[in-house]
Amino acid sequence: MFVLITYDINTEDASGRKRLRQIAKQCVNYGQRVQNSVFECMLDSAQCKLLQTKLLSIMDETKDSLRFYYLGKRYENKVEHFGARQTYLPEEPLLL
């Protein structure tokens, strides 16, 4: 399934900046960064639950925010892109 993950981490102190780096690192392991705090991920149900558990263990629920948007398997008609950044196809191999 195609999942959009967004987060807002309070970075007023060193622990917040550390949480921000840790959450970004976990998201990079599962998907593609499309904006500073936004990731697009192709996940199965088990991967999604695992990532959610990891992120929830890192975040501070009193200071931070985390959102998962489940766009499903037919996401192509649900996503529109405008602007300079070139898009990619999540189901195709990503060449580095």
N, C-alpha and C positions, 0 to 999 in steps of 0.2 A: 504494500500500500504506500501511497505517496503522503508524506507527513511534513508539514511546515512547522518548524520549531522556532519560537521567538522567546527572548528573555530580556529582562531589565534587572541588572544587578547594581545594588547600591555600592559605589566605589569611593565613598567618602573617607574610608580608612584602608589600611594595608590589607586587612582580612577580606574586605570587599573586592579589592583588586585581585587578590589571590583566587577568590571564588570565580571571578569573571574569567580569568585565564583557565581555570580548571574546567569550567562549563564549556568554554569555547573549544578546548582540547578534546573533550568527549564528543562534542557535536561534529568536529572535523573527522573523527574516526568513523562516523556513520553517514555523513552526507556532505553536501556542497554548500559553502557559505555564499549567500546571494546578497546580503547586506551585512552591516556590522554585527548585528545581534539576531540575524535571521538565517536559518539553515533549511534547505530542502533535502529530504532524506527518503530513500526507497528502503522500506523496512518490512519485514514480516512481523507478525504479532509478537513473537518471542523477542525479537530484536527491539521492538518498540517498548515493550515492558521493561526489558533490561536497561535500555537507555534512560527511560523515565525514572527508574529506580536509582540509577547512578546520579542523574541530575538532581533529583530530590534530596539525595544524601549530601550533596555539595551545597545547595542553596540554603539561605537563611530565610525561612518562611515569614519572618517578621519584617524583613527589609527588601527582599527580592521578589521577582515575578517571573513565572515560567508558563508558556502557553504551547499546547500541541494542537494543531489544526489537522484533522484527518480528512484528506482530500480523496482517498480511495484509489482505485485502479484506473478509473477513467478521468484522470486529472487534466488531460490535455485541453479540454474545453473549459476548465475552471481557472486556468492561469493565463493572464495576459501580461506581456512584457512591453514596456516602452522605454526608450532611452538608449544610451550608447553602449552599455554593457552587453556583450554578446551572450545569447542564451545557450543552453546546452540541453541535451536530451538525457534525463536521469536514468533511463533504462539502457542506454548505450555505454560502452566502456569509456572511461575517462582516461585520456592519455596525458601523462605528465612529462 
